[in-house]
Amino acid sequence: MTSNSSRLLKLFLRRRSIRRFSSKPVKETDVQTIVEIGQRAPTACNLQTYSVVWVRDSRLREKVLDACGVTGSIGNAPVVFVICADARRLGEVLDYLGDDHCMKHGYGYSIKLMSIMDASFMAENMTMAAESLDLGSVFVGSALANDEVIKTLKLPKGVLPLTLLCVGYPDEQPPTRPRWPLSSVLHVDYYQDPSEHEMKTFLKHMDDELKKEGYYQKYGGREPTYRYSDHIKRKTALKPAKKNDAEIIPVVKKTGFLPGEAI
Ligand SMILES: Cc1cc2nc3c(=O)[nH]c(=O)nc-3n(C[C@H](O)[C@H](O)[C@H](O)COP(=O)(O)O)c2cc1C
């Protein structure tokens, strides 16, 4: 392994979400580098179906953070990006070419789905670019199909906000967070459900590691007894999920990202 590749792997292995940022500003050239590195990510058929909005204006930034329910330290991040799946720009070029493309007729669902992959790969590249510039970052998922974000940033049909990416110099040095063991995630040849033993060991590992950090107290203001199992149950509870679906599905439809919707 070359020293370059080992440095790169170390960078990947040390990445963790940063939720407390110093007030040190991020240079505009670094912001541009982060997005340029984002653009180097693979993109389906090189269609480049993504856009990033750097929310620079303080009034707009306030509105976006507010719409996403961001309170506290994440909101101090000097740079806020909105990562979007974007089938519109592709449609614009095709219109310019006078082409009667599928999206005009509500077809091309795989293009819409792949635009979400495109934008996600871009976002991941951006986090690692930030990391290599000694910056930290965290995503904020409540931007997903958030109608207030769409209205505030005047996102047109064909552009679906997926997540915020908040970036800045870290004002904390948290540990890396626990994961499933490789053996549960890497299936060789055939898929295998986790055994009871694997699940039990996994849950204990998550609890032990997150407790060491005091993760849920620090970031969520939870009781010390709050565990990872409580967290996954809360995140997948039926009642709020039903309400959330009822809120976001009409917005996804409005953006044109449901099957059959013309863009
Ligand atoms: C799509 C997405 C949305 C996320 N949304 C939030 C969020 O709203 N607030 C937050 O504090 N962290 C958010 N995160 C960060 C995750 O909580 C974090 O990646 C996970 O707990 C693992 O921790 P790590 O990144 O430190 O390894 C999000 C991550 C992703 C990929």
The ligand as a Gaussian input file, in Angstrom:
#p B3LYP/6-31G(d) Opt

LIG

0 1
 C      -29.224000      11.259000       5.237000
 C      -28.675000      11.584000       6.599000
 C      -29.370000      12.426000       7.434000
 C      -28.850000      12.783000       8.681000
 N      -29.538000      13.671000       9.467000
 C      -29.012000      14.070000      10.637000
 C      -29.688000      15.051000      11.419000
 O      -30.749000      15.547000      11.060000
 N      -29.113000      15.455000      12.579000
 C      -27.917000      14.930000      13.002000
 O      -27.437000      15.333000      14.067000
 N      -27.257000      13.988000      12.284000
 C      -27.770000      13.549000      11.115000
 N      -27.113000      12.627000      10.342000
 C      -25.841000      12.060000      10.828000
 C      -26.063000      10.645000      11.385000
 O      -26.754000      10.741000      12.610000
 C      -24.688000       9.978000      11.577000
 O      -24.077000       9.844000      10.325000
 C      -24.835000       8.609000      12.232000
 O      -25.331000       8.734000      13.536000
 C      -23.482000       7.902000      12.300000
 O      -22.558000       8.724000      12.984000
 P      -21.199000       9.190000      12.306000
 O      -21.508000       9.963000      11.061000
 O      -20.525000      10.056000      13.346000
 O      -20.413000       7.963000      11.998000
 C      -27.614000      12.244000       9.108000
 C      -26.905000      11.386000       8.250000
 C      -27.427000      11.065000       7.014000
 C      -26.626000      10.144000       6.098000

